[in-house]
Amino acid sequence: MQYDIQDMKKIDMLLEQREKIDLIEKTLKQLKKVDIEVFNLYYYSGRKNKEISKILNISEFAVKQKIYRIRKKIKKDLEKGGYSFDE
């Protein structure tokens, strides 16, 4: 079986995405339960901050703050893992 350069680039890209996902999952496992719930409701369920605040009985500001801190933690851990981000 012969692979061309495009196939190899796709494989490399998929491996890199898998590594990033693994790092994110590792970071999430270190968070408090409520932070994980906020993350899941926001990113996986597509809920708005107001909905999340009602579901978890916390302020909307607390939801925004948690999302900001979680994203910052994930970015920091990804950067530690060798990934960089242009801002």
Helices and strands as residue ranges (DSSP letters): H 5-29, H 33-39, I 40-44, H 49-56, H 60-80
